[in-house]
Amino acid sequence: MMKNDIDQLRRIREQTLARIAEITAQPKPSYRIEGQQVEWADYLRRLQQTVDWCDAKLAAAAPFERRSRATT
């Protein structure tokens, strides 16, 4: 994964967390307007899934070190 990709994932995660903070600070009820249903709980769940997805992608891109020991 390239550095630009990692930076973009971090931005997406940061923006999503900010949106979660906004909507949980002043929770709203679900409602129906002009035939369209707005489900805030579903929206929050999708935002949380986006954060989880970003976390998984960032963890997979993180460098790691594997140590081994030879036995004789």
N, C-alpha and C positions, 0 to 999 in steps of 0.2 A: 504494500500500500504506500502511496506517495505522501509526502508531507502535506501537500495541498488537500488531499483526501482526509487526512487526520485532522487538519485544521477545520475543515468543513464539518466533519462529524462533531468536533468539539463545539462549534458554533450552533449547530442544530440542537445539540444536547442542552447547551446554555439557554437558548431561546425557548426551548420546550419547557425547561425547568422554570423559567421566568413566567411563562404562560400558566403553568400549574399553580405557581404562587399567586398569580392574579385571580384565577377563578376559585381557588380555595379560600382566599382571604374574604371574599364576598360571595358565598355559594348562592346559586340561583336554582329555582325549581325547574323541572322539565315542563315544557308547555307545547301547545299546538297553535300555530298561527297560519291562517290562510291555507289550511290543509297540510302544512309541513310540521312534522314533529321534531322538537329540539330536545334531545336527551343529554343533559349535562353529565350524568354519571358515565354514559358511554363515551362521551368526548374526553372526560378525564382519564378513563381507562385506556383510550387510544394514545393519549399523550404519554401516559406512564409506559405503555408498550414501546413508544418511540424512544424514550430514555433508555429502556432496557436494551433495545436494539443497538443504540449508539454505544452503550457500555460494552456490549458483546463485541462489536466491531473494533472498538478501541483496545479492548483486552487482547483480541486476536492480533492486532497490529503492534502491540508492545514487544519490545525486544526481550528475549529471555536467555537465560544461561542454563545450560545443562551440565551438571557435574557428574563425573563418573570416576570410579577408582578401580584400578586394575588390581587383581589379587594374584598372588604368586604362590 
